[in-house]
Amino acid sequence: MESLELLGKIAGVAGIALGVFLLVFRDLIRKLILPRLGASQAYRVVRLAMVLTFLIAITGIAAWVVSQMLEKRPSAGELTAALNAPRAADLRRKEIQVPIDNLYASWERHDLDLYRRQWAKDAVQVSDKYRRTRDELLQKRARDFAKYKSVLLKERRIDIEDPMQDLVTAYVTYTMRFVPWEGVPFEDADVKERYKLRLDPAVGQWVIVENYTYLRGGWPVQARSGEIQKYAP
């Protein structure tokens, strides 16, 4: 029985079948057939038993290999999903990026309503010096838009981690030029921010939940692959 158990673990049902065949024919030949046969006939019987054992073993192994291949073979749906996964991730990245791009567009257009629509109602903005709710942030931007004659996005890079998650993290580095109505123009260069975004089913678009702005230090290794986009001055 231990031999059958071992064969079953190694070769599954085929191993058990082979083991049963060997045990049955061993006892049958040894106890019933061989004692009644001459040497020549006994040789033929043993040889036949060996041939049958070999054929059963080969058939069992072949059946086991085929069963393993069928078990591991992906379905048509799985193959299609695997082929489409990179394309789906790229499309999702583009969708997630829209609210961040709209923030820059709202700065350049002084469009407070466009700016407002990119934020979830419970969104917060955080830095080393302050924490603002969505309403407080909108009040601040209204003053900013009135303060600057023009704002220009000169460069930005967006890296999105694991876009297929429900809550997505985006790392942003940007450079913007500000021209105030009074005073000297200046640039915010290589500013680092981190966004958390989620899909809002009510409006059918991604919205910003959290914004950590003016961060210090570099990004994680996996967040350094984003393409830098430069804009004409």
PyMOL commands that set and color helices and strands:
alter all, ss='L'
color gray80, all
select helices_A, chain A and resi 2-36+39-72+76-109+112-116+134-147+221-223
alter helices_A, ss='H'
color red, helices_A
select strands_A, chain A and resi 119-126+131-133+148-161+167-180+186-200+205-212+229-230
alter strands_A, ss='S'
color yellow, strands_A
deselect
rebuild
show_as cartoon
